[in-house]
Amino acid sequence: KKETQDEDECVICCEPFDNPYTLQACNCKFCLDCLQRMFAEPDVNVPIACIMCSTEIVIEDLQKIVLSQDWNKIVETCVEAHLLENTDKVRHCYKNGCNGLVPIV
């Protein structure tokens, strides 16, 4: 692997950009296919952030990047992380078969 990163190549694949995609919040650029492969991985870190600068990725970017078959996994991961961070504010519904969330009052 190279010591420095060329401005004309993706930091994920270390190749010249192929179908480049620039993130809205931070202007970091990657190959769209590299981003899609990254979000297809089984584990996604939350909050979802740029791997170059750690700026959180906005929902509009995720909607353009994440393939439909990976979208549910991303949403479930984010909801579970929210539940873990807010155990005093929200919980899963107790009704049998219900996947809803209810506020704790």
C-alpha distance (Angstrom), angle and dihedral (degrees) to the residues before:
residue distance angle dihedral
K1 . . .
K2 3.78 . .
E3 3.80 122.6 .
T4 3.82 93.9 -135.7
Q5 3.77 132.0 33.2
D6 3.80 121.2 -121.2
E7 3.82 113.5 -132.6
D8 3.81 89.5 -131.3
E9 3.79 96.5 56.6
C10 3.78 136.1 72.3
V11 3.82 116.0 -107.7
I12 3.81 90.3 -143.7
C13 3.81 99.9 55.8
C14 3.85 98.3 16.0
E15 3.81 89.3 -134.6
P16 3.81 131.2 115.2
F17 3.81 110.5 -76.8
D18 3.79 114.9 -81.2
N19 3.81 110.8 -166.7
P20 3.83 92.9 -14.9
Y21 3.80 121.5 -143.8
T22 3.82 122.6 -163.2
L23 3.80 118.1 -154.0
Q24 3.81 112.6 -126.3
A25 3.81 99.7 -138.4
C26 3.80 98.7 49.1
N27 3.83 108.1 12.3
C28 3.81 92.1 -126.8
K29 3.80 110.8 152.1
F30 3.82 130.3 -142.0
C31 3.79 138.9 159.8
L32 3.80 107.1 -85.5
D33 3.83 90.4 -133.1
C34 3.82 90.7 53.2
L35 3.81 91.0 52.8
Q36 3.80 91.2 47.4
R37 3.82 91.4 50.8
M38 3.81 89.8 48.5
F39 3.82 91.4 54.5
A40 3.80 91.0 45.7
E41 3.83 90.0 63.4
P42 3.83 114.4 109.7
D43 3.81 94.4 -117.7
V44 3.77 122.0 53.2
N45 3.80 120.2 -176.1
V46 3.80 118.0 -128.9
P47 2.95 127.9 -113.1
I48 3.79 88.3 44.8
A49 3.79 105.0 -129.6
C50 3.78 141.8 168.3
I51 3.80 111.1 -85.4
M52 3.82 90.7 -140.7
C53 3.81 103.2 48.8
S54 3.84 106.4 6.6
T55 3.82 93.4 -122.2
E56 3.80 110.1 149.6
I57 3.81 112.9 -103.6
V58 3.81 113.2 -120.8
I59 3.80 121.4 -123.1
E60 3.82 91.9 -115.1
D61 3.81 89.5 61.3
L62 3.80 92.3 46.8
Q63 3.81 90.1 51.4
K64 3.82 89.7 54.5
I65 3.82 96.9 40.8
V66 3.80 107.8 37.5
L67 3.79 114.9 81.5
S68 3.80 116.0 -128.0
Q69 3.81 93.5 -111.7
D70 3.83 89.8 57.5
W71 3.82 98.1 43.2
N72 3.84 97.6 87.3
K73 3.81 91.3 51.8
I74 3.81 90.8 52.2
V75 3.81 92.6 48.7
E76 3.82 93.3 46.1
T77 3.80 91.3 49.2
C78 3.82 91.4 51.1
V79 3.82 93.3 46.4
E80 3.81 92.4 49.5
A81 3.81 90.6 48.8
H82 3.81 89.7 50.1
L83 3.80 90.7 50.4
L84 3.80 92.0 50.3
E85 3.80 91.3 50.0
N86 3.82 93.9 46.0
T87 3.80 105.7 39.0
D88 3.79 89.0 140.6
K89 3.84 93.7 54.4
V90 3.81 109.0 37.2
R91 3.81 139.5 20.6
H92 3.81 140.9 174.1
C93 3.80 116.1 -83.4
Y94 3.80 113.4 -97.7
K95 3.83 94.8 -142.9
N96 3.78 112.3 112.8
G97 3.81 110.1 -100.7
C98 3.81 94.3 7.6
N99 3.80 115.8 129.9
G100 3.79 93.5 -174.3
L101 3.77 129.0 121.1
V102 3.79 123.3 -130.2
P103 3.78 130.6 -164.7
I104 3.76 118.1 -114.8
V105 3.79 108.2 -123.8
